Amino acid sequence: MTFSKRMGHVDATKSIQMESIDIALRNNLWNGVKLHLIRYIGSKLKL
């Protein structure tokens, strides 16, 4: 048994997406952008 298996890590289910992205990845990227943008704007406005 490899070290990563003993530590509970599993193999990646998807490969790196180079040419195009799927819907789930696109949504997760936009969610991250929006979250950080809202936090940035909120910190500048002292909300």
SULVEN-V93804 format. One record per pair of residues at least 6 apart in sequence whose C-alpha atoms are under 6 Angstrom apart, sorted by the first residue. I is the first residue (numbers start at 1). J is the second residue. If there is no record, write none. Layout:
[[I:J] [I:J]]
This chain:
none
